[in-house]
Amino acid sequence: MKQVLLFIVVVVITMSHTVVAAAAAAAACPCSDTSLCQPLTVGPRQEFLGFTTGPNYEQFDWSHLTTLGVYYNIDPQLLCVAHSHNVRLVNGVAFPIDQLGNTQAQEQWIQQQIQWVQENNFDGINFDIEDPIWPNMTLTSALLTAFIAQTTYEFKQVNPNYQVTADVSWSPNCIDGRCYDFFGLSQATDFLVVMDYDLRSQVFSDQCTASANSPLDLVTQGMINFTNIGVPANKLVMAVPWYGYTYQCLGDSLSIDTIVCPIALVPFLGVNCSDAAGKQFPYSQIVEMLANQSLVSTGELWSDELSSPFFNYMLESGQLNQVWYDNPESLSIKVSMAKKLGLRGVSVWVLDFLSTAQPTETQMMWDAMNS
């Protein structure tokens, strides 16, 4: 670890951090109040970071959000709304790991990101790098940490209030081959966004079954694993899903009341079972399914073991399906755990998975996170 940190320091000191002169002139301010086109000057705070992939921001509960991670071509008015509520806007970014160590490509990329943020009056960036870095790729892991540290350094040179964060797997135990230097990344960023969803990707078994997308026991253990390697709790933000998976149950003579749902083996990165055997559904569609009187289903059930809801439904063909997801109750339990562990805050992937046609259900989901 000391060698990695020393390497980071050397890179940060030696790499050029010349910033694009005053960047390119910022785009014309789209807000009637031009002060909203200035980057926010708030310091560290408890975080509710939401991610968005579409122009649905008018339905968000802006009173509790602190940061919005944007993964689509933005509507210029989004800036005005976000900044009027003191919410940071950060751009979702990635970098090819095969270019780590290419200092020229890295420096050019950093300057491009700074210029983009300045031109669009944003407040920083969010790294979403999920490539496998296997245990024998220690140099690549060190180069990734050094690169993100350099990016943070150069952003802070331009504006100390710029925010640089990184998304990480739900546990530091080489999940999906991501054997990153998580302690180093926590020091190289403002905080880490722990992706506590799609947790069915690390099941070593010859018999795959449908199960929770974000089970409380694994979410809690993952956070403890991060703190056990020295990552401060206030550098961790818990990201939970506003979606679930429906799985086809395999086998003969399955009834609507079947609890154990065998599913197809769909290997992922060397692991036999994965949620790729299922189909992802936004929470709004799951609510519609539960309300569909023509659908033969069990109605909502609850797993005490996994602190997660699920239900079965049967097609006319006789095909049994099982759906696992998160609802206000399961989310509230995880938020309570995050508070108990002293985490930096919470996050959601993605805010667009609710519907204005379901005002009661939508408000309950927001309230669960705001708790």
ZAFI-98718 format. One line per field, with one value per residue (C-alpha): residue in one letter; x, y negated, z negated; residue number from 1. Coordinates in Angstrom, 3 decimals. Each point is the difference from the previous one (the first is absolute). Layout:
REM ZAFI-98718
resn	(a	...) $
px	(X	...) $
py	(Y	...) $
pz	(Z	...) $
resi	(NUM	...) $
//
This chain:
REM ZAFI-98718
resn	(m	k	q	v	l	l	f	i	v	v	v	v	i	t	m	s	h	t	v	v	a	a	a	a	a	a	a	a	c	p	c	s	d	t	s	l	c	q	p	l	t	v	g	p	r	q	e	f	l	g	f	t	t	g	p	n	y	e	q	f	d	w	s	h	l	t	t	l	g	v	y	y	n	i	d	p	q	l	l	c	v	a	h	s	h	n	v	r	l	v	n	g	v	a	f	p	i	d	q	l	g	n	t	q	a	q	e	q	w	i	q	q	q	i	q	w	v	q	e	n	n	f	d	g	i	n	f	d	i	e	d	p	i	w	p	n	m	t	l	t	s	a	l	l	t	a	f	i	a	q	t	t	y	e	f	k	q	v	n	p	n	y	q	v	t	a	d	v	s	w	s	p	n	c	i	d	g	r	c	y	d	f	f	g	l	s	q	a	t	d	f	l	v	v	m	d	y	d	l	r	s	q	v	f	s	d	q	c	t	a	s	a	n	s	p	l	d	l	v	t	q	g	m	i	n	f	t	n	i	g	v	p	a	n	k	l	v	m	a	v	p	w	y	g	y	t	y	q	c	l	g	d	s	l	s	i	d	t	i	v	c	p	i	a	l	v	p	f	l	g	v	n	c	s	d	a	a	g	k	q	f	p	y	s	q	i	v	e	m	l	a	n	q	s	l	v	s	t	g	e	l	w	s	d	e	l	s	s	p	f	f	n	y	m	l	e	s	g	q	l	n	q	v	w	y	d	n	p	e	s	l	s	i	k	v	s	m	a	k	k	l	g	l	r	g	v	s	v	w	v	l	d	f	l	s	t	a	q	p	t	e	t	q	m	m	w	d	a	m	n	s) $
px	(0.000	2.858	1.525	-3.320	-0.431	3.597	-0.606	-3.098	1.938	2.743	-2.518	-1.931	3.168	1.596	-2.946	-0.808	-3.083	-0.239	-3.673	-1.599	0.400	-3.216	-1.507	-2.009	-2.516	-2.956	-3.165	-2.527	-1.799	-3.453	-1.315	-1.898	2.069	3.546	1.435	-1.361	2.629	2.780	1.314	-1.254	2.301	-1.326	2.504	-0.225	-3.478	-2.253	-0.815	-3.104	1.419	-2.506	0.828	-2.051	0.062	-2.819	-1.673	-2.357	1.389	-3.274	-1.334	2.969	-0.246	2.569	-0.442	2.197	2.399	3.527	1.649	-1.382	2.122	-0.959	0.374	-1.700	0.050	-1.200	-2.911	1.535	-2.809	1.133	2.859	-2.374	-2.232	2.874	1.991	-3.133	-0.329	3.712	0.456	3.289	0.030	2.728	0.624	0.264	3.337	2.184	3.563	1.403	2.241	2.269	1.058	1.063	3.664	-0.307	0.690	-0.661	-3.420	-0.864	0.959	-1.923	-3.060	0.195	0.196	-2.957	-2.074	0.925	-0.894	-3.349	-0.889	0.895	-1.842	-3.165	0.226	0.097	1.505	2.184	0.050	-0.927	2.264	-1.788	2.791	-1.034	2.634	1.526	3.438	1.022	2.237	3.093	-0.538	1.349	1.741	-3.247	-1.761	2.704	-0.204	-3.778	0.347	2.741	-2.046	-3.094	2.190	1.514	-3.454	-1.202	3.137	-0.418	-3.716	0.622	2.708	-2.632	-2.705	0.413	-3.776	-0.081	-1.057	1.696	-1.487	0.359	-2.473	1.236	-1.283	-2.078	2.981	3.791	0.406	0.787	-3.680	-0.395	3.770	0.276	3.064	0.521	1.955	-3.151	1.766	2.110	-3.087	-1.740	2.942	0.162	-3.674	-2.554	-1.817	-0.807	-3.449	-0.503	-2.245	-2.229	-1.998	0.355	1.368	-0.939	3.199	2.203	-1.861	2.168	-2.494	-1.155	-3.590	-0.918	-3.116	-1.778	0.802	0.235	1.680	1.286	-0.209	0.611	2.531	2.353	-0.408	0.904	2.916	1.377	0.065	1.702	2.556	0.848	0.507	2.076	2.574	0.180	-2.535	-1.622	-3.774	-0.444	1.591	-2.714	-3.370	-2.445	-1.621	-3.238	-2.218	-3.377	-0.474	-0.224	0.223	-2.553	1.206	-1.503	-0.207	1.188	-1.524	-3.202	-3.061	0.859	-2.936	-0.757	1.074	3.470	2.639	3.267	0.196	2.729	1.375	2.328	3.754	1.308	3.740	1.535	3.757	0.593	-2.911	-2.809	-3.020	-0.851	-2.948	0.484	-2.405	-2.722	-1.461	0.294	-3.183	-0.336	-1.865	-2.896	-0.580	0.166	-2.701	-2.108	0.442	-1.099	-3.076	-0.939	-3.159	0.187	3.440	-0.050	2.425	0.677	-0.002	2.932	1.888	2.901	3.271	1.088	3.352	0.813	-2.112	-1.412	-3.423	-0.834	-3.003	-0.902	-2.204	-1.195	-0.444	-2.855	2.565	0.635	3.437	0.757	1.981	1.475	0.735	2.485	0.282	0.266	-2.918	-0.325	0.246	3.190	1.578	-0.806	1.745	3.157	-0.082	-0.252	3.052	1.926	-0.795	1.041	3.355	0.613	0.200	0.350	-3.461	-2.166	-0.469	-2.510	0.349	-2.054	-2.390	-1.860	-1.437	-3.057	-3.165	-2.039	-3.045	0.660	0.270	-0.519	2.545	2.463	-0.192	0.461	3.227	1.350	-1.057	1.814	3.252	-0.546	-0.370) $
py	(0.000	-2.405	0.617	-0.799	-3.229	-1.026	0.648	-2.204	-2.839	0.226	-0.032	-2.916	-2.013	0.801	-0.019	-3.300	-1.628	-2.906	-0.830	-1.163	-3.750	-1.215	2.982	-0.876	-2.717	1.467	0.417	-2.773	0.304	1.567	-1.254	-3.235	-0.345	0.109	0.721	3.541	0.574	-0.212	3.263	0.675	-0.954	2.408	2.085	3.640	1.013	3.016	1.249	1.122	0.625	0.919	1.207	-0.841	1.355	-2.054	-3.425	0.755	-2.456	-1.878	2.971	0.176	-0.906	-2.786	-0.837	2.936	0.571	-1.344	1.274	1.130	2.287	-0.517	2.770	-1.527	-3.081	-2.706	-2.380	-3.453	-0.813	2.864	-2.229	-2.754	2.390	1.869	-3.055	-1.774	2.891	0.015	3.349	0.768	1.279	2.507	1.591	3.778	0.973	3.019	0.566	3.035	1.986	0.978	-3.668	-0.115	-0.938	-1.970	-3.351	-1.997	1.589	-0.369	-3.666	-0.771	1.787	-1.870	-3.347	0.925	0.873	-3.248	-1.955	1.806	-0.641	-3.673	-0.499	1.635	-1.600	3.409	0.777	3.040	3.545	3.514	2.859	3.185	2.442	3.641	1.863	3.096	-0.556	3.479	0.809	0.354	-3.526	-1.942	-2.571	-0.754	-0.424	-2.427	-1.913	-0.352	-1.443	-2.355	-1.169	-0.773	-1.732	-2.153	-0.811	-1.095	-2.082	-1.862	-0.575	-1.397	-2.288	-1.590	-0.097	1.550	0.458	2.285	3.514	3.161	3.370	3.606	2.885	3.270	3.554	0.931	1.535	-0.379	3.780	-0.036	-0.016	0.760	-0.077	-3.585	0.403	-3.744	-1.907	-1.092	-1.700	-1.978	-0.943	-1.214	-2.322	-1.118	-1.097	-1.935	3.279	3.420	0.972	3.649	1.728	2.106	1.599	2.896	2.081	3.283	-0.115	1.785	3.267	3.107	2.831	2.692	-0.788	-3.604	-1.496	-3.338	-2.247	-3.569	-2.674	-1.858	2.252	-1.779	2.513	-0.350	-3.782	-0.273	2.430	-1.821	-3.299	1.616	1.547	-3.481	-1.409	3.051	-0.929	-3.551	-1.841	-2.614	0.380	-3.669	0.797	2.551	-0.706	2.910	0.225	2.008	1.061	-1.344	3.085	3.764	3.208	2.495	3.585	2.970	2.953	3.298	3.389	1.977	-0.188	-3.414	-1.661	-3.669	0.427	1.369	-1.759	1.329	-0.990	1.872	-2.149	0.464	0.047	-3.147	-0.245	-3.432	-0.548	3.579	0.249	2.479	-2.029	-3.579	-2.357	0.044	2.970	-2.505	-3.087	-3.418	-1.954	-3.574	-0.280	-1.759	3.058	2.330	-2.096	0.357	3.777	0.224	-2.095	2.021	1.894	2.199	1.306	3.203	-0.775	0.534	-3.705	-1.490	2.398	-0.677	1.805	-0.513	1.606	-2.502	-2.963	-0.237	0.264	2.403	1.558	2.752	-0.253	2.644	-0.487	1.631	2.422	1.272	-1.645	-1.028	-3.190	-1.524	-3.704	-1.433	-3.735	-2.747	-1.946	-2.751	2.526	1.696	-3.348	-1.489	2.920	-0.554	-3.769	0.650	2.277	-2.704	-2.498	2.455	0.620	-3.737	0.053	-3.194	0.504	1.841	0.178	1.353	1.658	-1.416	-2.808	0.407	3.395	-1.516	-1.243	-3.177	2.222	1.648	-2.993	1.956	2.723	-2.579	-2.149	3.060	0.876	-3.527	-0.008	3.297	-1.510	-3.285	1.851) $
pz	(0.000	-0.869	3.436	1.682	-1.947	0.682	3.697	-0.124	-1.613	2.608	2.845	-1.465	-0.457	3.343	2.395	1.614	-1.459	2.368	0.254	3.208	-0.265	-1.640	1.901	3.060	-0.597	-1.835	1.971	-0.287	-3.330	0.548	-3.346	-0.568	-3.184	1.359	-3.452	0.428	2.676	-2.571	-1.491	-3.513	-2.856	-2.653	-1.907	-1.125	-1.182	-0.441	3.490	1.844	3.453	2.680	3.486	3.068	3.541	1.483	0.011	-2.894	-2.522	-0.547	-2.008	-2.407	-3.691	0.101	-3.673	-1.047	2.890	-0.424	3.202	3.345	2.183	3.644	2.585	3.051	2.235	-2.338	0.241	-0.673	-2.456	-2.232	-1.141	-1.122	-1.950	-1.675	-1.055	-1.245	-2.468	-0.896	1.772	1.703	3.574	0.837	3.373	0.290	1.560	0.739	1.183	1.867	-2.306	2.919	0.104	-3.639	-0.064	3.252	-1.634	3.154	0.564	-3.679	-0.175	3.178	-1.408	-3.309	1.752	2.199	-3.076	-1.753	3.107	0.339	-3.651	0.297	3.274	-1.392	-3.447	-1.717	-3.397	0.662	1.327	-1.065	1.151	1.036	0.868	-0.377	2.033	-1.605	-1.501	-1.085	-3.007	2.225	1.431	-2.982	2.198	1.841	-3.339	-1.170	3.281	-0.355	-3.496	1.141	2.988	-2.081	-2.605	2.743	1.360	-3.445	-0.507	3.264	-0.511	-3.489	1.396	2.195	-2.678	-3.472	-0.147	3.028	-0.981	1.311	-0.982	1.134	0.172	-1.505	-0.447	-3.043	-1.801	0.370	0.478	3.744	0.952	3.733	0.326	-1.253	-2.226	-0.412	-2.640	-1.810	-2.895	2.466	2.009	-3.153	-0.648	3.633	0.185	-2.000	-0.675	1.438	1.260	-0.974	2.553	-2.245	2.797	2.443	-2.867	1.700	2.050	-2.547	-0.644	0.332	0.358	2.415	-0.958	0.714	-1.573	0.157	-2.937	-1.254	2.081	-3.072	-3.101	-3.293	-1.343	2.977	0.172	-3.679	0.239	3.047	-1.874	-2.978	2.360	1.315	-3.480	-0.948	2.665	-1.306	2.149	-2.266	-0.346	0.941	3.375	0.855	1.628	0.281	3.461	0.117	2.921	1.020	2.170	-0.236	2.036	1.229	0.462	1.816	-2.383	1.475	-0.751	0.201	-2.235	-1.431	-1.741	-0.514	-3.645	0.830	-2.105	1.448	3.661	1.950	2.827	2.950	-0.525	1.706	-0.794	-0.508	-0.314	-1.086	-2.437	0.712	-1.108	0.866	0.212	3.778	-0.156	-0.832	1.587	-1.617	-0.753	-1.368	-3.282	1.750	2.211	-3.003	-1.686	3.149	-0.038	-3.637	0.764	3.105	-0.975	3.093	-0.950	-2.052	-2.816	-3.685	-0.718	-1.866	-2.293	-2.359	-0.730	-3.606	0.829	2.762	-1.181	3.502	1.666	2.821	1.722	2.453	3.058	2.433	3.728	1.930	1.411	-3.510	-0.215	-3.588	-0.538	-3.154	-0.498	-2.522	-0.581	-2.619	-1.437	-2.641	-2.846	1.215	0.869	-3.411	-1.686	2.056	-0.575	-3.736	0.260	1.891	-2.737	-2.719	1.705	0.400	3.790	2.040	1.424	2.477	3.752	2.530	3.400	1.622	-0.893	3.291	-1.011	-1.689	1.672	-0.399	0.644	-3.392	-2.364	-3.227	0.794	1.315	-3.130	-2.209	1.808	-0.448	-3.644	-0.582	1.268	-1.815	-3.300) $
resi	(1	2	3	4	5	6	7	8	9	10	11	12	13	14	15	16	17	18	19	20	21	22	23	24	25	26	27	28	29	30	31	32	33	34	35	36	37	38	39	40	41	42	43	44	45	46	47	48	49	50	51	52	53	54	55	56	57	58	59	60	61	62	63	64	65	66	67	68	69	70	71	72	73	74	75	76	77	78	79	80	81	82	83	84	85	86	87	88	89	90	91	92	93	94	95	96	97	98	99	100	101	102	103	104	105	106	107	108	109	110	111	112	113	114	115	116	117	118	119	120	121	122	123	124	125	126	127	128	129	130	131	132	133	134	135	136	137	138	139	140	141	142	143	144	145	146	147	148	149	150	151	152	153	154	155	156	157	158	159	160	161	162	163	164	165	166	167	168	169	170	171	172	173	174	175	176	177	178	179	180	181	182	183	184	185	186	187	188	189	190	191	192	193	194	195	196	197	198	199	200	201	202	203	204	205	206	207	208	209	210	211	212	213	214	215	216	217	218	219	220	221	222	223	224	225	226	227	228	229	230	231	232	233	234	235	236	237	238	239	240	241	242	243	244	245	246	247	248	249	250	251	252	253	254	255	256	257	258	259	260	261	262	263	264	265	266	267	268	269	270	271	272	273	274	275	276	277	278	279	280	281	282	283	284	285	286	287	288	289	290	291	292	293	294	295	296	297	298	299	300	301	302	303	304	305	306	307	308	309	310	311	312	313	314	315	316	317	318	319	320	321	322	323	324	325	326	327	328	329	330	331	332	333	334	335	336	337	338	339	340	341	342	343	344	345	346	347	348	349	350	351	352	353	354	355	356	357	358	359	360	361	362	363	364	365	366	367	368	369	370	371) $
//
